């Protein structure tokens, strides 16, 4: 185990297991003597004038920490002067790994920039290299250092869940933590793949998909029973023993025993036909057809690989694409393409190495992982995954046979996905350039923010912001704003827009001021060296992310009034470097007749065939969709809101008990104190609380 706290503690709060500017006596004398030769060499090379001054200064800073770095395995963090974590790495011997950064020359541009920016370091000792790998992965996912390889999409995968906490198990889709008892089958690459498989499984095994509460309140079979997609155990249309047999068959099929399940159904169909029970035989026939649909829709199905994840990486034009295929029970359960953020100087094997550790940080691994390139940490990652899953996990780069064919197939899909992305990015950049020209903007558009409001007569008012860039719609950057202004007149669209923009840019200015403020002490008390440059001479400093946080252009879904309101707020806040444009809907709200408002020129229209017009329409429609969807979600929440939610101390269990006893919140409000106290789980104090709440409201 590590000798430190759980990941996520700020570097300024270094615990006992983290090392920074320690004294010479903190390291064993034998370790210092063993490194005497390395140290002497570094004393000479650090004075070499051939490296840029910023790199030499950064190397000098790292040398001060290197002298007291732990000798054994661990994790190190390289930290900039403003406290930003630049890089997280792990090593079997942290001291030896840090020594590679002390020399100010012989590095790639990426490493040189990282060294130049380093102002302090933090070390964490671990018992084994495996623990160091797991801790490194956690830190990377939490801190997102700019010089590490980062997964851009770490959403959880959907699974099929066969519940185990009910007398009549339910088959359903599941995503997220595995808190519910039952059998989980997956992962599937997409929700579409899960839904398609679930539909076929319902036809094949007639298992219920309804919730437990819906099941418990049925008095007659639902429509799914009528269309032969459920056996209706809720109303006793099938006995418990027969339903349990259906559950067993479904579990066997999803566990890889598909052939035996199909053979059994074929035998039962033949037996029913021999007895001239043709309706029963037809039901077995339909179930066999449903199973065939599942297996036939999986694409390429391996013959010799029962369970594996296949990873193939390709690179082109400085970008990487990793295609992942999931094979379970000899079936292809879908694939997904990832585009990790990584420096173009890294090799595909290095990117894949870091990607795999992050990928399985919160996902159960299969027994076999096939990869297209060899990775340096294969043995360590294997050991870590074995310990986490409590079973053997193998990572291999196959050279022949069917496994090699699976990897090549994944690589082909990765090449096609990367080509599509590069093509889409090029087209998007052309549209951004056309829009800048149409609005008379001189700079390059990298980030566009589009704002819209949605409400019904001022109720449940929300503001929405969508973001677009060269990679298309950046949904991770979308934001919603619940309109809070008490002084606003209901339905005041101008006032709503002012509130949204004021909140958005006030926060943005505070974040920029915090980043530009005076440096604080970082790491474990190591102060920033005055005058340290942030990049080697002749090179631009990388931003924390390739996608900026501040917009180049704001599009307002509205006419002259909305446009003037937006300009007034930006002027009030002192924001002068962001262009603003308003989009007024055309006559009869027809697309193609929009009027545009831009500062410094008269209102104008674009040609109906102008690509920039189509682009603006897409942006506006996306903002409109997002705003309406958010408003509907808030309105739906208001519809289902109960007065019981406002009573402090009434949680879900007591709320459920009260509603079960009285039926409605209105009936609860009319109940006597003595009746409230008789509800299971409601004590006298809680009953008094509920009684007082409703009777005080009525006064």
Protein Blocks (a to p, Z undefined) as FASTA:
>chain_A
ZZbdcehiafklccfkbccddcfklpcfklmmmmmmmmmmmmmmmmpckbcfklmmmmmm
mmmmmmmgcfbdcddddddfkopafbdcddfblmlmmmmmmpmghiafklmmmmmmpmbd
cddddfbfklmmmmmmmmmmmnopakbccdfblcdcddddddfkbfbdcddddedjdfbg
cddedddfbfklmmmmmmmmmmmnopafbdfklmmmpcbdcfklmnopaghlmnopacfk
lmmmmmmmmmmmmnopammmmmmmmmmmmmmmmnopaklmmmmmmmmmmmmmmmmmnopa
dfklmbdcddddddeehiacddddddeehiaebdadddddddfkbcfklmmmmmmmmmmm
mcccdfbdcdfbdcfklmmmmmmmmmmnopacdddddfedjklmmmmmmmmmmmmmmmmm
mmmmmmmmmmmmmmmmmnopabdcfbdcddddddeehiaiacddddddfkopafklgccd
ddfbfkbcghilklmmmmmmmmmmmmmmmmmmmmmmccddehjhpacdehiafbdehiac
ddfbfbdfbdfbdcdeddfklmmmmmmmmmmnopakbccddddddehhighiaccddehi
acddddfklmklmmmmmmmmmmmmmmmmmmmmmmmmmmmpcfklmpghiafklmmmmmmm
nopamlmmmpcfklmmmpghiafklmmmmmmmmmmmmZZ
